Amino acid sequence: MTAFRDAMYAEQMAWKVRRLPHVREAGWWMGRPYDHILPLRASAENLWPGLRDGGVRPLERWLAAHDVQPHKGRDNLLSFWTLCANLYFPFGASPGARAVLAGFLRAQTGLPVARVRAVELEYALPAPHDPGTLLGEQDGKRGANQTSPDVAFEVTLDDGRQALVLTEVKFVEHSFYDCSGCKALPAAERQVSCWDLAHVLADPMARCAHAATRGRRYWDHLSGPLSAADPAARTRRCPAANGGYQLFRQQALAEAIARTTDLAAAVSSVACDARNGGLLASVPSLADLRRGWGPMFAGRASFTVWSHQAWFRWVAGAGHAPTWAADWLAWVGDRYGYTAEEGAQA
């Protein structure tokens, strides 16, 4: 638990009392009741009304049509997955909504984004550019047991070429978690492998537990970019080992897509709450993820970070936002405490 998580818990419980007074019973998780989880009968109320049946972009219908597995914890009031759906998914609903996104992504990624073609959750390209083929994650599907970015933006650039922005979304999480292959090793073995990046880079297919025993292909795409980067920019440990596992996998996916498709660019990005300062310092030896992660990889895929507050302010200031944006701003602002002002939410 973190102070930020505790603060958000208090805010979400206050929101539940204020906006859902009719929902008094707890929801269940792992066999236990929790007040900050909505019961199944009220699960739709965790979503902005425009994502419910009859709204501007009904979420359940889209998930079923695209065979996407939603996150199991989506009914949690602190769910990053539900926050992701509430904040970004609606803006794939229409050309006008996507135009708002295009301007924001142009400003945040540095790409000359002309328009957004699609906004998708739990993203995956079809074979042979899917995570199973590219990363060796053969036992998964969109949203389950594979590297599926929380939200992705398919964009067209000024010159007509196509590009892709893959995004890991966070809310109250304290890190990007530890590598499961590393955690499975005895402590002594971790110290001579996962905690020594130079050692791993010398023979990643033999010295990485994921590659050697699970057939994961992350190093196929990242050993070159890591080796070619300025050594001073690299962490001493494998960046996946402690706190960076999800980012490492997404970076591998972005790099693989950049190298195996005809896309003009692939971006790995993070969207997080600006108040969650601990998240940006969760990878050891990187004081700030925004300045430290990208320089570790001298590859084709780039990296960037933005805050949910920055996105909220962008929509609030957009002169060409869709007609439902005012309702979205009111609901999201009330739900997550975002405002159109700069200040502490930068």
N, C-alpha and C positions, 0 to 999 in steps of 0.2 A: 504494500500500500504506500502511497505517496500523499503529501499534503495537497497536491493538485487533485488527485483522485478523490480525496476526502471532501474537498471543496465542491467538486462537481457532483458528488453523491448528494450532498446537502441541497445543491441547486436543483437537481433532477427530482428529488423527493418533494421539494417545494413546488415544482412545476406540476407534479402529479396531483398534489393536494389542490392546487389552484385550478388546473385544467381538467382533471379527471376525478372529480369528487365521487363519481358513481362507481369507480373501480377501487374497492376497499380490500379485496382479497389479494394475497400474494401470488406470485408466479413461482414455478418450480424449476430447479436446476440441480441435476445430479442427486435427485431424491430428496432435496431440501427446499422449503419455501423461503422466498426472499421478497421483501417489500419493493425492491428496485427492479424487479422483473414483473412484467405484465402477465396476467393469466391469458390463456389462449383465446378466450372469448373477446378479449380487448386488445389483441396483438396488433390489429390494424391501426390503433390509436397511437402507436409508436411512430407512425409515418405521417409526413405532411399530407393533408387531405387530398392534394393533387395527385398523390401516388396510389390512392385507394381506388376501389372499383368506381368507374364513372369519372375519374379525374383526368387531368391533362395527359398523364402517362402512367396508366395502371401497372404497378410493379409486378403483382402476382401473374398477370397474363403474360408479361414479358419473360419472366423467369421460366414459366412453363413452355413457352414457344421456343426458347433458346436452350432448353434442357440445362438450366443453371441451378446448382445447389446453393441456396442461401446459407448464410452463416448460422450455426446452431444456436448462437447466443443472441440472435436478432431481437428478441423480446426484452432484452435487458435495456433499461433506460440509459445505461452508459455504453451501449454497443457502438463500436467504431463502424461496424458494417451498416447499421441503421443510419448513423450520422452521414456516412458516405452516400447512401441512397437519398437521404433527405436533401443534402447539399448539392449534389452534382447530377444525379440521374435525371431530375426533371428537365434539365437544360439540353437534353437530347430530343425534346418533344417536338420541336418545330424549327424551321429555318431562322426565325427571329431569335429564339432562345439560343440556338447554336451560334448565332452571330455574336451574342454577348460573350460566350465562352471563347470564341476565336480571338477577340481582342484581349481577353485576360491571358490566354495561353501565349499569345504573341509577346505580351509584356513579361511573362514569367519564365519562359523557356529560351528566349532569344531566337526562336525560329520565326521566319517570316510567314506566319500563319494567315492565310487568306480566309479560310472557312473551316468549320468543323463538320465532318461528314457523319460521324456517329459517336455516341456516348454509350459504352457498355460496361456492365458490372462483371466481375470475375472473368476477365478477358482471356481469350485464347484464340489463336489463329488456327485454321484447319491444317491438317497434315499436308506436307511434311514440315511445317513450321510450328507445330504444336509443342507443348512442353514435354509430352511423351517422347517425341522424336528428338527434339533439340537438347533436352536436359536429362533424358533417361528416366523420366517419371512416368512409367508405363501403367501404374495402377490407379490413376486418378481421372478426374473429370473436372469440368468448370465448377470451381467452388469447393472441391474436395480432393485432398491428397495430391495436389499438384500446385505449381507456382502459377496462380491465377491472379494477376494484379487486381486490386479491389475495384478500380475503375480505369478505363482506358479511353483515350480520345483519338479517333482517327481523323487526321487533318489533311487539308490540301494547302500547299504553300503557294506563294505568289507566282512562281514559275510553272505551276500546274502539277508538280510532283507531289507524291503522297508521303506522309510521315506519321509517326505513331508516338503518343505520350502515354507511358505506362505508369500508374500511380498507386503507391502504397498509402493508405489512409489510416491515420491514427487519431485517437481521442484522449483517453486517460491512460493509455498504456505507458509503461515505464521504459520500454526498450523495443528493439526489433528481434529480441529473443536469441537464445544460444543455439548453436548448431546441434541438431539431434544426434548426428554421427559422433561429434566430439563428446557429448554428454555420455554416450554409451561406452566410451573407453575408460579403462582404469586411470586414475589420476596420474600415475607415473608416466603412462603412455601419452596422455594429453600433453604433458610438459615437454616431451621430446618431439612431438609432431605438431599438434594444433597450435601450440603456444610459440612456435618458431616458424614464422612465415618463410624465411629463407630456406629452411629445411624442406618444407612442403613444396616450394616452387622448384626445387631441384629435381623432384620426381613426383608430381602431384597424383598421378594415377596409381602409384604404389603407396604413397605416404598419407593420403587423405582417406579416412575411414569411409566416407560417402562414396568416393570413387572406387576404392578397392573392394568393398564388400557389398555395396548397394547399386553399383552401376550408374551412379549419378554422373552427369557430364558437365557440371558447372565449370570445371577447370579446362575443359576443351575450349571454352570461350573466354575465360578470364586469366589463365596463366600468362598468356602473351601480354595483354594490357597491364597486368600487375608487374610483370618483369620489365616492361618497357618504361614504366613510370619512374619519376624521380624517386630514388630510394628514400630520400628524406621525407617524402609524402606518405610513405607506407607505414602501416601499423607494424609493430614487432610480431604480434600474433596474427594468425589468419583472421581476416576481418569478419569471417562468419562465426568464429568460435564463441565470442562473447558479445552479445548485444546487437550483432549485425547480420544474423542469419537470413532474415527475410529480405533485407536489402541486397545481400550477396546473391541470392537466388534471382531476384528481380533484375539486378545488374547483368547477371549471366544471360537471362532471357532477352533483355534488350540488346545486348551485344550479339547474341546469336541471331536475332531477327535482323539486326543491322547488317550482318555479314552474309546472310543466306537469302535475303529478299532484295527486290529492286527498290525498296523504300529509300527516299532521300535521307531520312534521319530516323533514329529511334532514341527516345529519351526515357530514362528511369527517373521517377520523381517521387517526392514525399509531400503529402498534404497533411498538416497537423495543426493542433490548436496552439496559438502563439503563447498561451499561458503555461503550457507544459514544457518548461525549460529543461527539465531533467531528461526528456526524451532526446533532445539534440546533443546531449553529452553522454549518451548511453553506450557508445562504442569506446572501449578503452584506448587511450592515447590520442583520441580525437576530441579536442576541447569543444568543438562546434561542428556538428555534422554538415552544416551548410557550407563550410569552407574546407572541411577535411576529407569528405568521402570522395567527391569527384576527382581530385588530383591523384588519387591512388591508382586510377585506371587510365592508361594512355591508349584507349580503344576508340571505336567508332561511336559507341553509345555515350551520350552525355548524361549529366545528372543535375537536378535542381530541387529546391525545397520551396514551398509556399505555405502560408497559413490560411486556415479557413476564414479567419477574420479579413484577410486581404481579398479573398473571393467575395465575401459578403459585402464589403465596401465597394467592390467593383460593380456588383449588381445594383447596389443602391445608387451609384453614380451614373449608371448607364442611361443614356437618353433614349435608347431604342429597345428597352427591355420589353418582354411580352406583357400583355395586360394582366396576367395572373402574378406577375413578379411582386406586386405590392402585397398581395396576400402571403406569398412565400416569404418576403422580408419580415412581415409582421410575425408570422408563425415561427420561423427559424430564429429570429432575434429574441423572441420570448422564450423559446425552448432552450437555446444554448447560450444566451447572454451576449450575443453579438450586437454591435452597434455600427453605425456608419462613421463614427469618429475614429481618429487614429489613436493617440494615447497609448494605454497599456496593451492594446490589442494589436500592435504593429506586427 
